[in-house]
Amino acid sequence: MTGPLLKKLADYTRTHFVEEEKMMAAANYPRLSEHQAKQRELMKHVDAYALRFEHGEATLNLHLMNFLRDWLTTHILKVDHQYGRCLNEHGIK
């Protein structure tokens, strides 16, 4: 059960990032490339972990769950907040 859940999380995160980046591009968000780099870095870590998990080299553990929680909390509360105003000014909500 854990494997499919991890894959769903990774797929959802990737889809969310693509949609988020489309909105930022439509609003000409000036820090888009910086934002994309941060998202690519997270996905690189998640994909590497998922691959290790698939090969039986890793398990879901508290460390991973804390990493994801902390990253997503920081991302939503700080990083996403930065571009929110720009999107709103361009009529994107």
C-alpha positions as CSV (number, residue, x, y, z in Angstrom):
1,M,0.0,0.0,0.0
2,T,2.8,2.4,0.8
3,G,4.4,2.2,-2.7
4,P,1.2,3.3,-4.6
5,L,0.6,6.1,-2.0
6,L,4.2,7.4,-2.5
7,K,3.7,7.3,-6.3
8,K,0.4,9.2,-6.0
9,L,2.0,11.8,-3.9
10,A,4.8,12.3,-6.4
11,D,2.4,12.4,-9.3
12,Y,0.1,14.9,-7.6
13,T,3.0,17.1,-6.6
14,R,4.4,17.1,-10.1
15,T,1.0,18.0,-11.6
16,H,0.5,20.7,-9.0
17,F,3.9,22.2,-9.8
18,V,3.1,22.3,-13.6
19,E,-0.2,24.0,-13.0
20,E,1.4,26.5,-10.6
21,E,4.1,27.3,-13.1
22,K,1.6,27.9,-15.9
23,M,-0.2,30.5,-13.7
24,M,3.1,32.2,-12.8
25,A,4.1,32.3,-16.5
26,A,0.7,33.9,-17.4
27,A,1.3,36.6,-14.7
28,N,4.9,37.1,-15.8
29,Y,6.1,36.3,-12.3
30,P,9.7,37.7,-12.2
31,R,11.0,34.9,-10.0
32,L,9.6,32.0,-12.0
33,S,12.9,30.4,-12.9
34,E,14.0,30.5,-9.2
35,H,10.7,28.9,-8.2
36,Q,11.0,26.2,-10.9
37,A,14.5,25.4,-9.7
38,K,13.3,24.9,-6.1
39,Q,10.5,22.6,-7.3
40,R,12.8,20.6,-9.5
41,E,15.1,20.1,-6.5
42,L,12.3,18.7,-4.4
43,M,11.1,16.4,-7.2
44,K,14.6,15.1,-7.7
45,H,14.7,14.1,-4.0
46,V,11.2,12.6,-4.1
47,D,11.9,10.7,-7.3
48,A,15.2,9.3,-6.0
49,Y,13.5,8.2,-2.8
50,A,10.7,6.6,-4.7
51,L,13.2,4.7,-6.8
52,R,15.1,3.5,-3.8
53,F,11.8,2.5,-2.2
54,E,10.8,0.5,-5.3
55,H,14.1,-1.4,-5.2
56,G,13.7,-2.2,-1.5
57,E,16.5,0.1,-0.5
58,A,14.4,2.5,1.6
59,T,11.2,2.5,3.7
60,L,8.7,5.2,4.5
61,N,9.9,6.5,7.8
62,L,9.4,9.5,10.1
63,H,12.4,11.3,8.6
64,L,10.9,11.3,5.1
65,M,7.5,12.3,6.4
66,N,9.0,15.2,8.4
67,F,11.0,16.3,5.4
68,L,7.9,16.4,3.1
69,R,5.8,18.1,5.8
70,D,8.5,20.7,6.5
71,W,9.2,21.3,2.8
72,L,5.5,21.6,1.8
73,T,4.7,23.8,4.8
74,T,7.6,26.1,4.0
75,H,6.7,26.1,0.3
76,I,3.0,26.9,0.9
77,L,3.5,29.5,3.6
78,K,6.5,31.3,2.3
79,V,7.3,30.6,-1.3
80,D,3.7,30.4,-2.6
81,H,2.8,33.4,-0.6
82,Q,5.5,35.4,-2.5
83,Y,3.8,34.9,-5.9
84,G,0.2,35.1,-4.8
85,R,0.1,38.9,-4.9
86,C,1.5,38.9,-8.4
87,L,-1.0,36.4,-9.7
88,N,-3.9,38.3,-8.0
89,E,-2.7,41.5,-9.7
90,H,-3.0,39.8,-13.0
91,G,-6.5,38.5,-12.3
92,I,-5.4,34.9,-11.5
93,K,-6.8,33.4,-8.4
